Structure formats: C-alpha cells, structure tokens
Amino acid sequence: MEKRNVPVRKARCQGCGKDIESDGNLSGVEYVKTKRGTEMFFHRGCMDEVWKKGIV
C-alpha cells in the first residue's frame, strides 16, 4: 500500500483558544460535530467555556 502525504491540520481549543498539542495521547481532548457539520475540539478543562464563546 502506498503512503500518501496528508496535510497536517492543527486544531484550536474552542474554550481557551490555544492550539491543541498532540503527542499521540488525546485523553484530555473532547470532540463535537454539530448538525451543520462544524467540528469542534476542546480541552476537557475548557468544556464550560466552549458554549459561552463563538467559534475560534
């Protein structure tokens, strides 16, 4: 099977606005996909802040 060069996408926390760093362990990161197809990533500790702000 041939390897493809897939562009790396950075995700930003919707609660604090900081980039989500990945070291392979994403146990502290949550993911939501809305009915409109918007994908939101955020730190577990920032969950309450996500719904108070607009999309970052």
Sine and cosine of phi, psi and omega as CSV:
sin_phi,cos_phi,sin_psi,cos_psi,sin_omega,cos_omega
0.00,0.00,0.68,-0.73,-0.06,-1.00
-1.00,0.09,0.68,-0.73,0.06,-1.00
-0.99,0.16,0.65,-0.76,0.04,-1.00
-0.93,-0.38,0.55,-0.84,0.07,-1.00
-0.99,0.10,0.96,-0.28,0.00,-1.00
-0.98,-0.17,0.78,-0.62,0.00,-1.00
-0.90,0.43,0.62,-0.78,0.00,-1.00
-1.00,0.09,0.81,-0.59,0.03,-1.00
-0.97,-0.24,0.71,-0.70,0.06,-1.00
-1.00,-0.07,0.62,-0.78,0.04,-1.00
-0.94,-0.33,0.64,-0.77,0.01,-1.00
-0.92,-0.39,0.68,-0.73,0.03,-1.00
-0.91,0.41,0.79,-0.62,-0.01,-1.00
-0.97,0.23,-0.20,0.98,0.01,-1.00
-1.00,0.00,-0.79,0.61,-0.07,-1.00
-0.97,-0.24,-0.27,0.96,0.03,-1.00
1.00,0.09,0.01,1.00,0.01,-1.00
-1.00,0.08,0.44,-0.90,0.07,-1.00
-0.91,0.41,0.61,-0.80,0.06,-1.00
-1.00,0.02,0.90,-0.44,-0.01,-1.00
-1.00,0.07,0.70,-0.72,-0.01,-1.00
-0.90,-0.44,0.84,-0.55,0.13,-0.99
-0.91,-0.41,0.30,0.95,-0.03,-1.00
0.99,-0.16,-0.40,0.91,0.00,-1.00
-0.96,-0.27,0.97,-0.25,-0.03,-1.00
-0.95,-0.30,0.59,0.81,-0.05,-1.00
-0.93,0.37,-0.37,0.93,-0.01,-1.00
-0.98,-0.17,0.27,0.96,-0.06,-1.00
-0.87,-0.49,0.70,-0.71,0.05,-1.00
-0.94,-0.34,0.36,-0.93,-0.06,-1.00
-0.66,-0.75,0.72,-0.69,0.05,-1.00
-0.73,-0.68,0.68,-0.73,0.12,-0.99
-0.88,-0.47,0.87,-0.49,-0.06,-1.00
-0.98,0.20,0.13,-0.99,0.02,-1.00
-0.88,0.48,-0.50,0.87,0.01,-1.00
-0.99,0.12,-0.06,1.00,0.04,-1.00
1.00,-0.07,0.09,1.00,0.04,-1.00
-0.95,0.31,0.78,-0.62,0.02,-1.00
-0.98,-0.18,0.80,-0.59,-0.03,-1.00
-0.84,-0.54,0.76,-0.65,0.08,-1.00
-0.90,-0.43,0.59,-0.81,0.04,-1.00
-0.35,-0.94,0.41,-0.91,0.07,-1.00
-0.95,0.31,0.54,-0.84,0.03,-1.00
-0.85,0.53,-0.60,0.80,-0.01,-1.00
-0.94,0.34,-0.29,0.96,-0.03,-1.00
-0.99,-0.16,0.12,0.99,-0.13,-0.99
-0.84,0.55,-0.67,0.75,-0.02,-1.00
-0.92,0.39,-0.49,0.87,-0.03,-1.00
-0.98,0.20,-0.37,0.93,-0.08,-1.00
-0.87,0.49,-0.69,0.72,-0.12,-0.99
-0.99,0.15,-0.15,0.99,0.01,-1.00
-1.00,-0.02,-0.29,0.96,-0.09,-1.00
-0.90,-0.44,0.22,-0.98,0.13,-0.99
-0.99,0.17,0.04,-1.00,-0.01,-1.00
-0.95,0.31,0.75,-0.66,-0.01,-1.00
-1.00,0.01,0.00,0.00,0.00,0.00
